Amino acid sequence: MAEPSSPSVQRVLDALRAHGRGHEVVDLGQSARTAADAAAAVGCRVDQIVKSLVFRLRESGRALLVVTSGAHRVDEKRVATSVGETLERADADFVRAETGFAIGGVAPVGHTKPILTLIDEHLLQFDALWAAAGHPNTVFRLTPNDLVTMTGGTVVTVK
């Protein structure tokens, strides 16, 4: 298990421990800012990588976390229909303010405040997934059921 190298990684570790399923954070020793980088580092398919993308909801100004497969591009119009608001791209300051994470290390858990979460239905077909753990060099392994349970997210079509 990786030792927490930052408060962000520690928040993820704390969230994982709270779920009590023995998840471990792995320090890859290299950046895994892209899904392809992460897949190569852990030895899985790109679509088993969990991308945690933050959007700003135009009307309410709230943050939306879309947890999607590393092989998918989010269809913003489809997702907007799911949440009933137009999506805007979130800048780095908004992402950090709403999640406590820097872009490239946004985890699906361990946010500094609650966040509305949607989960890509494509992720449910795999036995194992890998997600960022609060820093671009860290990841953790989980199951699709873990992802749904830990995030409280709603499973939808996002591509």
Secondary structure, 3 states (H helix, E strand, C coil): CCCCCCHHHHHHHHHHHHHCCCCCEEECCCCCCCHHHHHHHHCCCHHHEEEEEEEEECCCCCEEEEEEECCCCCCHHHHHHHHCCCEEECCHHHHHHHHCCCCCCCCCCCCCCCCEEEEEHHHHHCCCEEEECCCCCEEEEECHHHHHHHHCCEEECCC
